[in-house]
Amino acid sequence: MMRPLARPPWEPWFEGADAGLVAQSAFGRFCAACERHLNEGVEAWDARTGRRAAARATASGWDDLLPLCVNCLAASEAAAGADLGDDAGLRPDRAAPFADAAAPPFTYVSVPVAVRGADEAGDASAPATVERVLVRGHTPAAVAMIGRFALNTPHHVVTSDGGDALLLPAGTPLRLLDAYDPRLERRTEAWVDAEIAADALAAAPPGGRGAALRSLGWGMRFTGFWSVWAQVLWDRLQDDEVLARVRDHPAYLGTRAA
Ligand SMILES: [Zn+2]
């Protein structure tokens, strides 16, 4: 699944304002593609060109303005020369409403990922495995979107035996990749936080449920990854009240509910 966005009408104060700020004011401080929290800054993206938007918002550009993180912007700009077609990637501001997501185009999986690097002589280093949460696409458009934004990082590959691996350039430890492109690591952290929240809710006595829901809300606010929270909590609890908390979270501005 992905967070479906409802674009609000253009407002006069948007004209000439910082485009990243305008995008945040409409959709919250989260990347529209990978959904991470944008605590390191917001990039304004033009969905029509696939490139960075003009620094100042304009009415003519409003229908294509979305907030992205620096890594999703870099991936999109690298892919923008490719012939992606008009509908090759899903746009979250045109995605189906959340209620229609019976067969979501995206799902998240926590899987072992082989880390393969090369030492300075070019020899493969000893393999290591880390647990990471990857996004899988189930429609051609979803697969295209994962590719366009490199949502599993540009280093992710599927190996000949169908496994997942991160192929790191020579001399690049995984922690350097995580520092440069923290999307996988932070998505995995959000997954773990969502599982802990689900456990707390499942175990909460009636009098403790409010506190568990409040804690869940704080976790969502500061980690991002709305869809990861939605998937984990729904799969674990199938609780409409919890799902409504996720759907209506006040930090996630512009979530389209129906
Ligand atoms: Zn992103």
Residues whose N, C-alpha, C, O or C-beta is under 5 A from the ligand:
A	BS01	ZN	C31 A33 C34 E35 L68 C69 C72
